[in-house]
Amino acid sequence: MRTARSTFLARPALAALVMGIALGVAAPAFAQDQAAPAAEAQEAPPQEIVVTGQRAAQRAANLEKRDADNTVETLHANDVGKLPDQNVAEAIKRLPGLSVANDQGEGRYVIIRGIDPNLINVTLNGQTLPAPEPAGRQVKLDDLPSGMIQSVTVSKSLLASQDANAVGGEVNIKTKTGFDSRNPFFLDARGAIGRYDMNHKAPWELDGTLGGHSGDFGAVVSVNYSRRPIESENFQGSTAYTAAGAPDGNGLRDYNLIRTRLGVVGNFDWHPSDGVKLYLRTSYSKFQDHETRDQNRLAITTPTPGALKATGTILVRHREEDDNTKSATLGGEFDLGGGKLEASGGWTRAVKIDPIRSEFTFGTAKGAVFATLDSSTDPYTLVPSGTTAGIFDDPSKFSLTKFNYETRQASEDVWQGRVDYSHPIAIGDDSAIKFGAKYLERRKKNNQDKRNYKNGTLWTMTNVAYAADPNFYDGMFHFGQRIDYGAALAYTQANPGVIAIDNGTSLSDSLSSDYDVREKISAGYVMATLRFGALTLIPGVRVEHTDDDTRAKIVHTGSTLADGYNSHGENGYTDVFPGLNAKFEMAHNLFLRGAVTTSIGRPNYADLAPYITVDSTASPTAIALGNPDLKPYRAVNYDASIEYYPSPDTLFVAGFFHKDIDNPIYKTGNPVTNGTYAGVTYPSAFVTKPINVDSETLSGVEFNAQTQFTFLPGPLSGFGVSANFTHVWGHANGLPGRAGDLPLGFQSKNVGNVQLFYEKYGLAARLAFNYRSSYLDTLAGSAALDQFTDGNGQLDLHVSYQVIPAITLFGDAVNMTNAPWRRYIGTKPFLVEREQYGALLRGGVQLHF
């Protein structure tokens, strides 16, 4: 049912706060800072090689942060090259207040100030990026190689000209253009090869950028490719500990995968006159994972202390993932009527294809394994013992229990266009008014097909088993026999009687995740930049109207695999977003900055899909629902900071932020009597669905400092330090069935970075430590069952030497301390899983002409 509502995002005191805040800076020109790197190179002794590119990039980032109208953090291409970051998420996690959610030891989703990645807007060259993931709106930043970017700007407070769908903030990625360099022609190339400590295999990458400008035309073509043969070792703990603290089992999982990335950028500019600039921005990124996961595990069936009995299982999973994102944007800037008109439009498509996700499971008879538990080790040790001590080396004791074969495809198409016009106004000093409009239309689809099989005639693992490296976790565990996936698949094809289709679970798994969501967003805004000497005020208001049209499937006993979309939902709402950013220059290079802004967080697509899944075999009947009537998150955001820039290489920043968020979304389950679902009334059912709860709050403080010790004599002047720290606190409330305050998902209370660096005489070295504390990743019915990702600290090193201005040699050491990824349930001692990756060493050469 369509509902229309208009919401003014403002607390009663917001208008007074907006008019009362006067914090900020009137941004002076500082032309001398921009010219400083070039001047430094000219003044250096002829025989001395001076690294100016990295310092120039850092100075440019400092200048952008200081002169910005809102609270931002920036990162430039040369900054990315300072550290061994393999993708965009890895690069920006070193900025203040930012962390990442990891996959296989690499950053994947950006987290700003502890906010869920689904509530962060990611743009490429100013255009909203789609999300290939089926479940949410989070953009996979590990799809984008770090070598394809020119700069990244993270907005922590929003202007009215920016999309409001950014409770956490906005990440804007820019790619290089032909006019970004003062040289008419440039060529950059880089190659690197390395060695993983865990599997002794060699990752490598190549990238090159060719571009320049001639007269009115500019062009850039950039290509980046990397191939990484990754291994990780995972200890699977327990999610069901006894009252005495004993686990219900454990597992050993060995991941081996080939991960490749390809990034291609083609940017073209035409400036036919001083008042007309036209451009075409195109990009293509591709991410592939080919993974095999071998696993053995024990599940305790008789927990009697000293006489444990368990069931043994050996599994193999084969998974392939193929993601790609294509984008094309056509736009221009025009001097018109004494002001500037900017117009752009584009299309972007993100696709995630899993052509295969398949798993074979072989097990012993129930309770056939004697086991011994030792809780004194880290992780704990649970191993076969007695007469069954070597059971994982005897494949004849394991017979097929189940097999599945799954394919998945998700896609998101985004069409968007925007127009912005700014014009000077005769108020104060160099003031201006700006207004514009944007239209965005997206279509998100997900399709999953899965076939589940049970065991048929007896089939033991003997003819598909093989032995690989038995040592696991630095020799702490013995892995035993593994399953050859290819041989097992061939055996089922040659002997179809060994498996039997499980129609019930196959039907549910194939239909329940399918959806088709269409979303249309129309927006308009007006804002002013008012400068009065040292004071700058940027008031503005934005209006956005959202229309959702959703389709999904009903799954019950009468469903068939041929069913199309048979459940529909519609929703519509209009929101008004007032806001104010302000700056004040207290003294030379000492600024105050503040903002009160409003934003929105639209529900995830999978939650909006109106699916209905009925499991009549459960008692009571289990029913899972989507909710197309979900309200979006609505937030009021407060930011304040003091910033000091004593030199182009130095900054000191301290800030405070607070967010009041209404309508946060959580999944909940409740018993329902005489409820009607899909036309059927159930006397008793347990119903789960996503709902809006009351509110949540988030507060924090940030500190950022960096400086190079240029005041020291001779070689010592090359040393410097960069450090930032963010402390966050907050909670949610109002979840039915859960008493008290709720922890916020993805909220690390502490996030920090420390870099010690040296840059002089052609030598550049950076030792960097990145840390984030634990955060909630799975909310349960009680605090004792909540699951957390544990804190993580990683140490990396980058060293380079400029042989001649055109050639630089470099070396990297990544994850030098073998920092593990760890999860726990309730409190830290109750381990859910712990994964380790080992260190990576690599070296390479970079060319610049």
GUPA-11105 format. One record per residue (C-alpha): residue in one letter; y, z, x. Coordinates in steps of 0.25 Angstrom, whole numbers, plus 5000, padded with zeros to 4 digits. Layout:
aYZX...
***
This chain:
m500050005000r501449965006t502450075007a503850065011r504650175017s505950185025t506050295035f507350345043l506850405056a507750515058r507750665057p508850735050a509550765063l509350625070a510650565066a511450685072l510550675084v510750525086m512250545085g512350665094i511550625106a512350575117l511450565129g511450445139v512150355149a513050245149a512350155158p513150105170a512949975177f512350025190a512349885196q512249945209d510850015206q510249875202a510749815215a510249925224p508849875227a509449745232a510549815240e509449905246a508649785251q509849715257e510349835265a508949865271p508749835285p508149695287q506849745294e506549845282i505749805270v506349875258v505649885244t506649855234g505849805222q505249935218r506550015220a507349915212a506349925201q506450075200r507950065201a507949965189a507050055181n508050175183l509250085180e508550045167k508250185163r509650235166d510350115158a509350115146d509950145133n508650225129t507650305137v506750215145e505850215157t505750085165l504750025175h504949895182a503949795189n504149845203d503949985198v502549945192g502249885206k502450025212l501150085207p499750035204d499950015189q498949925183n499649895169v500949925162a500450065156e500050105170a501450065175i502350145165k501550275164r502350315177l503650315168p504150445163g503450495150l502450385150s500950395151v499750305148a498450305141n497350255150d496150165150q495150155162g496250225170e497350135167g498550155158r498450085144y499450145134v500750195137i501150335132i502650375131r502950525131g501550555125i501750455113d500550385108p500450235114n500450185100l501850235098i502450155109n503050015108v502749925119t503549795121l503449675131n504749605134g505349675122q504249635112t503249725105l501849725111p500649725102a499449815105p498049755107e497349885104p496749895090a497050045087g498450055090r499850005094q499750045108v499949935118k498949925130l499849925142d498649905151d498649765146l499949735154p499749725169s500949795176g501149675184m501649595172i502849685169q504349675174s504749815168v504349915157t505349995149v504850125142s505850165131k505750305127s506850305117l507150185108l508350095105a508450035091s508149905097q506749945101d505549955091a505450085084n503950085086a503950165098v503850315096g503450335110g504350225116e504350085120v503750015132n504449875135i503749795146k504549675152t503949565160k504749495171t505649375168g506149265178f507549325177d507149465181s507249425196r508549385203n507649285212p507449145205f506049155209f505049265211l503549285213d502749415213a501249425215r500349545217g498849555220a498049685221i496649725223g496049865223r494749945223y494350045212d493750175218m492750195207n492050055206h492550005219k492949875212a494249795215p495349775205w496349665208e497649605202l498549495204d499949465198g501049365200t502449345194l503149215196g504549185191g506049165192h507249095186s507948965188g509248945181d509048975167f507548995167g506649105171a505149125171v504149225175v502549215175s501749335179v500249355179n499549485182y497949495183s497149615186r495649645186r495149785187p493649825188i493749965183e492750085182s492950215176e491950335175n492050415162f491450545159q491250565144g491350715140s491250765126t492050775113a491150885107y491151005116t490351135111a491051265108a490551305122g491251185128a489951105131p490050955129d489150875120g488850765130n489450675141g489450535146l489750445158r490450315156d490650215167y491750105164n491749975171l492649875167i493449755172r494949755167t495849635169r497249615165l498049485165g499549485162v500449355161v501949345159g502749225157n504249245155f505249135153d506749145152w507849045149h509349075151p510048955146s511449025147d512049165149g511949195135v510549145132k509249195138l507849155132y506549205136l505049195134r504149305137t502649285137s501549375142y500049385141s499149505146k497649525145f496849645147q495249645149d494249755150h492749725152e492049855152t490649915153r490550065150d489250135154q488950265149n487850375148r488050505141l487350625136a487550685122i487050835120t486150855109t485650995112p486751075118t485951195121p486451255134g485451235146a484651135138l485551025134k484950895128a485650765126t485550625122g485850525133t486550385131i486850265140l487850165135v488550045139r489849985133h490349845136r491849825132e492749705134e494249705131d495149585131d496649615127n497849525128t499249515124k500149395123s501649395121a502749295120t504249325117l505349225116g506749275116g508149265121e509549335123f510749275118d512249305119l512749295105g514049335098g514449425110g513149495110k511749475114l510549425105e509149445109a508049385101s506549375104g505249355097g503749355102w502249365099t501249455105r499849465103a498849575109v497349565108k496249655111i494849605111d493649675114p492549565114i491449665116r491349825115s489849855115e488949965119f487549995121t487050145119f485650195124g485150335122t484050435124a483350505113k484250615107g484250745116a483250685126v484150715138f484250855145a485650885150t486350975159l487851015157d488751065168s490151095163s490651135177t490950995182d492050905179p491750825170y490550915165t489150865169l488150835158v486850765163p485450745160s484550845166g483050885167t482050785164t483150695159a484050705171g483850555174i483850495160f485150405162d484350335173d483150305163p483550195154s482250205146k482650335140f483850265133s483750175121l484750095113t485450175102k486650085099f487449955103n488749905098y489549775100e490949765096t492149675097r493649705094q494949625093a496249675091s497549595091e499049615088d500049505086v501549535086w502649445082q504049495085g505449455086r506749525088v508249505089d509349595095y510849575096s511749665104h513349655104p514449735111i515249825103a516649885105i516250025106g516250105118d515850035131d514949915131s514349955118a513449865110i512749855096k511349795095f510449755083g509249675081a507949655073k506449645076y505249595068l503849625073e502549575066r501149615071r499749595067k498649695073k497149665070n495949735075n494449685073q493249755077d491749705076k490649805080r489149795079n488449925081y486949925083k485850035083n484550035091g483449945085t482149945093l481950035105w482749985117t482850065129m483950045140t482950005151n483149855151v484649865151a484949975160y485449975174a485850075185a487250075191d488050175199p487450305194n488550395200f489650425191y490950505191d490950515207g489450545206m489550665196f488650595186h487450505186f487650385177g486250325176q485850195169r486750095162i486649985152d486749845156y487649795144g487349645145a485849675146a485849765134l486649665126a485649555130y484449645126t485049665112q485249515110a483749485115n483149605107p484049625094g483049725089v483549835098i484849845090a485149855075i486449845069d487149965063n487849895051g488650025047t489350055059s489549915063l490249885050s491250005051d491549975066s491849825063l492749845051s493449985053s494349945064d494849805059y496249795054d497449695053v498849755053r500149675051e501449745055k502849695053i504049765058s505549725055a506549795063g508049795065y509049885073v510449915077m510949995089a512150015097t512450045112l513750125112r514250155126f515450255128g515650275142a514450365147l513850375133t512950275127l512450285113i511350185107p511150215092g510350125084v509450115072r508150025070v507449995057e506049945056h505149905044t503649895046d502649825037d501149845039d500049765033t498649825037r497249775034a495849845038k494449855032i493649955024v492349995029h491350055019t489850035015g490149905009s490949845020t490449715028l490749655041a491349545034d492449625027g493849585029y495149675028n495049745015s495949865017h497549835017g498749925019e500249895020n501449985024g502949965027y504050055031t505450055037d506050145047v507450165053f507550215067p508850275071g509050305086l510050345097n509950325112a511150385120k511550395135f512650475142e513050465157m513350605161a513650575175h513450455185n511950425183l511650545175f511350515160l510950585147r510050505138g509650535123a509050465111v508550495097t507750385092t506750355081s505450275082i504150235074g502650225078r501850135069p500450175065n499250105073y498649985067a497250045066d497850165058l498650075049a497449985046p496850025032y495450035035i494450115028t493150155034v492050235026d490850295032s489950345021t488850395030a489750505034s489850635026p490850645020t491150495020a492050465032i493250375029a494250315039l495550255035g496750185041n498150215035p499050095033d500050195027l500350265040k501750305043p502250265057y502650375067r504150405066a504850465078v506150525081n506350525096y507350605105d507550585120a508550645130s508650635145i509550655157e509450545168y509950545182y510050425191p510650465205s510250335211p509550205208d508250255213t508250395206l508250455192f508050595186v507750595171a507450715162g507250695147f506750755134f506150685122h505650725108k504950645097d504750685082i503750595076d503350585061n502050525055p501150535068i499750475064y498450545066k497050515061t496550625052g495250655044n495150725031p494050755020v494450675007t493850704993n493750584983g494550494992t494450344989y494350245000a494150094999g493950114984v492850214985t493050364982y492350464991p492050604986s492150655001a492650585013f493250615027v494450525029t495150495042k496350415043p497650405051i498850485044n500250525047v500450675051d501750745051s502450735064e502350755079t503350785090l503450755105s504450805115g504450795130v505250795143e505350695154f505750695168n505850575178a506350575192q506350475203t507050455216q506950385230f507350475242t508350375247f509150485253l508050515263p508150455277g507450335282p505950315277l506050435268s507050375259g505850285253f505250405246g505450435232v504850505220s504750475205a504250575195n504250595180f503650695170t503550705155h503150825147v502850805132w502550895120g502350875106h501350885094a501050825080n500750895067g500250875053l498850815055p497950865043g496850945047r497450975061a498151105062g499351125072d500051035081l499350905086p499450855100l500050715101g499150605106f499450545120q500450655123s500350695137k501150825139n501450785153v501650645160g502150625174n502250535186v502650565200q502850455211l503050465225f503550345232y504050275245e504850145245k505450095258y505250005270g504349915261l503350025258a503250075244a502250185240r502150265227l501150385224a501150405209f500550515200n500550495185y500150605176r499950635161s499350755154s498350755144y498550695130l497850695116d497150565113t496250605101l496650695090a495550775083g495350865072s495650985081a496351015094a494951055100l494450905098d495750835102q495450735114f496450725125t496650635137d496750725149g497950725159n497950625170g498650605184q498450485192l498950455206d499250315211l499850255224h500550125227v500950085241s501649945244y502249885257q503149765257v502749685269i503849585266p504749565254a503749475248i502449545250t502049695247l500749755249f500349875240g499149965238d498850055226a497950185224v497750205209n497250335203m497050405217t496550535211n495550475201a496250535189p495250545178w495550505163r495050625155r494950665140y494550805134i494450865120g495250985116t495451045130k495250985144p493951045147f493250975136l493050835142v492950705134e492950605145r493450595159e493550455166q493850425181y494350295187g494450315202a495550265211l496050115213l496550065226r497249925227g498149845236g498849715235v500049635238q501349595231l502149475233h503549445229f504349325231
***
